[in-house]
């Protein structure tokens, strides 16, 4: 069984790379017809969603969705379990995700991210954080959505850890809604934490026939009070995380 799981994961990894490479190549070709960077990024976001949808079939994910995917733009905030979180949240939602700077150097994935609207931040660098907040402000002002994980790190605790306020401050100032999203994986080992690296985690996670995930899109929150936005988002997400785990344990 272990050999089968390893072979399955390797096949999926190869298909993951092949699908991503083919669609990324098509994106680069179509970008030749556009001079403006904004146009290229806009098309990149559409192509990224197409990649994500195919990858879910390839990787054997089983996603249970609660609530309604947002129809309005705003600051989308979620808890953080894995590098795979955005691929679940952005399956149908168009947004600019925030990712750690290290992802930019990942083979193929980093290149795709750079051309599909991903904003990179070095969280331990104040200047990088400030530059990222400026980009968030500009994108939200233009009426587009941002996907942010305000915990700033992955973990497997039952509820969220402290939220960093930066993006919430901008949402409050601009009057845009904060849209909370809760996401969790049935198997806690699917979380990407500590010193775990991409390939070993991928082989472990997607060597299973099914990777079961639950995601809940919660009601948008409108407020010009930063503390209220943080507290309300955190409370809603925590409640869903506890519900997910309770349902899985009682099944």
C-alpha positions in Angstrom: 0.0 0.0 0.0 2.8 2.4 0.8 4.4 1.7 -2.6 1.1 2.4 -4.3 0.7 5.7 -2.3 4.2 6.8 -3.3 3.7 6.0 -6.9 0.3 7.8 -6.9 1.9 10.9 -5.4 4.8 10.9 -7.9 2.4 10.6 -10.8 0.3 13.5 -9.4 3.4 15.6 -8.9 4.5 15.0 -12.5 1.0 15.9 -13.7 1.0 18.9 -11.4 4.1 20.2 -13.1 3.0 19.3 -16.6 -0.4 21.0 -16.3 1.1 24.1 -14.7 3.9 24.3 -17.4 1.5 23.9 -20.3 -1.0 26.6 -19.1 1.9 28.9 -18.0 3.3 28.6 -21.5 0.0 29.5 -23.0 -0.1 32.5 -20.7 3.3 33.7 -21.8 2.3 33.4 -25.4 -0.9 35.4 -25.0 0.9 38.0 -22.9 2.9 38.9 -26.1 -0.2 40.6 -27.4 -0.5 42.9 -24.3 1.9 45.7 -23.5 0.4 46.9 -20.2 1.4 45.0 -17.1 -2.1 45.4 -15.6 -3.6 43.6 -18.6 -1.1 40.8 -18.3 -1.8 40.3 -14.6 -5.5 40.4 -15.2 -5.2 37.6 -17.7 -2.7 35.8 -15.5 -5.3 35.7 -12.7 -7.8 34.1 -15.1 -5.2 31.5 -16.2 -4.3 30.8 -12.6 -7.9 29.9 -11.8 -8.0 27.6 -14.8 -4.8 25.9 -13.5 -6.2 25.5 -10.1 -9.4 23.9 -11.3 -7.6 21.3 -13.3 -5.1 20.6 -10.4 -8.0 19.7 -8.1 -9.0 16.9 -10.4 -5.4 15.8 -10.7 -4.7 15.8 -7.0 -7.9 14.0 -5.9 -9.2 16.7 -3.5 -12.6 16.4 -2.0 -13.8 19.8 -1.0 -17.0 20.5 1.0 -18.0 24.2 0.6 -20.2 26.0 3.1 -21.6 29.5 2.5 -21.5 31.5 -0.7 -18.3 32.4 -2.5 -18.0 36.2 -2.4 -19.6 38.2 -5.2 -18.2 41.5 -4.0 -14.6 42.5 -3.8 -12.8 43.2 -0.6 -10.2 41.8 1.8 -10.5 38.1 2.0 -8.9 36.7 5.2 -8.4 33.1 6.1 -6.7 30.9 8.7 -3.5 29.2 7.5 -2.8 25.5 7.3 -0.8 24.9 4.1 0.7 26.4 0.9 -2.4 24.6 -0.6 -4.9 26.9 1.1 -5.0 29.5 -1.7 -5.6 26.7 -4.3 -8.7 25.8 -2.4 -9.9 29.4 -1.7 -9.1 30.7 -5.3 -10.7 27.7 -7.1 -13.5 30.0 -8.2 -12.6 33.4 -6.6 -10.5 35.9 -8.4 -8.1 37.8 -6.0 -4.5 38.9 -5.5 -3.0 36.5 -2.9 -0.2 37.4 -0.4 2.6 34.8 -0.2 5.9 34.6 1.6 8.9 35.8 -0.3 10.5 32.3 -0.4 7.7 31.0 -2.8 9.1 33.3 -5.5 12.2 31.2 -5.7 10.4 27.8 -6.0 11.0 26.2 -9.5 8.1 26.8 -11.9 5.6 27.7 -9.1 7.5 31.0 -8.3 7.4 32.0 -12.0 3.7 31.2 -12.3 3.0 33.2 -9.1 4.9 36.3 -10.4 2.8 36.4 -13.6 -0.6 35.7 -12.0 -0.9 38.5 -9.4 0.7 37.0 -6.3 2.2 39.6 -4.0 5.3 38.5 -2.2 6.2 39.7 1.3 9.2 39.1 3.6 7.4 39.1 6.9 10.5 39.6 9.0 11.4 42.7 7.0 9.7 46.0 7.9 10.4 47.6 4.6 8.9 44.6 2.7 5.8 44.6 4.9 5.3 48.3 4.3 5.7 47.9 0.5 3.2 45.1 0.6 0.7 47.2 2.5 1.1 49.9 -0.2 0.3 47.3 -2.9 -2.7 46.1 -0.9 -4.0 49.6 -0.6 -3.6 50.3 -4.3 -5.3 47.0 -5.4 -8.3 47.4 -3.0 -8.7 51.1 -4.1 -9.0 49.8 -7.7 -11.9 47.5 -6.6 -10.1 44.2 -6.7 -9.9 41.6 -4.0 -6.9 40.6 -1.8 -6.4 37.2 -0.2 -4.5 37.5 3.1 -3.6 35.1 5.9 -3.3 37.5 8.9 -1.8 34.8 11.2 1.4 35.1 9.1 2.3 31.4 9.6 0.9 27.9 9.3 0.0 25.8 12.3 -2.3 23.0 13.5 -3.8 24.6 16.6 -7.6 24.1 16.8 -8.3 27.8 16.4 -6.5 30.8 14.9 -3.6 32.4 16.5 -3.2 36.2 16.8 -4.1 38.2 13.6 -1.7 40.8 12.4 -3.6 44.1 11.9 -1.9 45.6 8.8 -4.4 44.7 6.0 -7.4 45.2 8.4 -6.2 48.8 8.9 -6.4 49.5 5.2 -9.8 47.8 4.8 -11.1 50.0 7.6 -9.7 53.2 6.1 -11.0 52.4 2.6 -14.4 51.1 3.8 -14.1 47.8 1.9 -15.6 44.7 3.4 -13.6 42.0 5.2 -14.6 38.5 4.0 -13.6 35.8 6.5 -12.9 32.3 5.2 -12.3 29.1 7.3 -10.4 26.2 5.9 -9.2 22.9 7.3 -8.0 19.5 6.3 -9.4 16.2 7.7 -5.9 14.8 8.2 -3.8 17.1 10.4 -0.7 15.8 8.7 -1.8 17.6 5.6 -0.8 20.9 7.3 2.5 22.3 6.2 4.4 23.3 9.3 7.8 23.6 10.8 10.8 22.6 8.6 8.6 20.6 6.3 9.7 21.1 2.6 7.5 21.1 -0.5 8.3 17.7 -2.1 8.1 15.5 1.0 4.9 17.2 2.1 3.4 16.9 -1.4 4.2 13.2 -1.5 2.7 12.6 1.9 -0.4 14.7 1.3 -1.3 13.6 -2.2 -0.3 10.0 -1.9 -3.8 9.4 -0.4 -6.6 8.6 -2.9 -8.5 11.6 -1.5 -7.5 14.7 0.4 -10.6 15.9 2.3 -11.0 19.6 2.9 -13.7 21.8 4.3 -14.0 25.5 3.5 -16.6 28.0 4.7 -17.1 31.4 3.1 -18.6 33.7 5.8 -20.6 36.9 5.8 -18.7 40.1 4.8 -18.0 42.4 7.7 -18.3 46.2 7.2 -16.7 48.5 9.8 -14.3 51.4 10.1 -13.1 49.9 13.4 -9.9 47.8 13.0 -10.4 45.9 16.3 -14.0 45.0 15.4 -12.9 43.7 12.0 -10.2 41.5 13.6 -12.3 40.3 16.5 -15.4 39.5 14.3 -13.3 37.7 11.6 -11.4 35.7 14.2 -14.6 34.7 16.0 -16.3 33.5 12.9 -13.3 31.5 11.6 -12.6 29.9 15.0 -16.3 28.8 15.3 -16.1 27.1 11.9 -12.8 25.4 12.6 -14.2 23.9 15.8 -17.3 22.8 13.9 -15.3 21.2 11.1 -13.2 19.1 13.6 -16.2 18.1 15.6 -18.0 16.8 12.4 -14.9 14.9 11.3 -14.3 13.3 14.7 -18.0 12.2 15.0 -18.3 10.8 11.5 
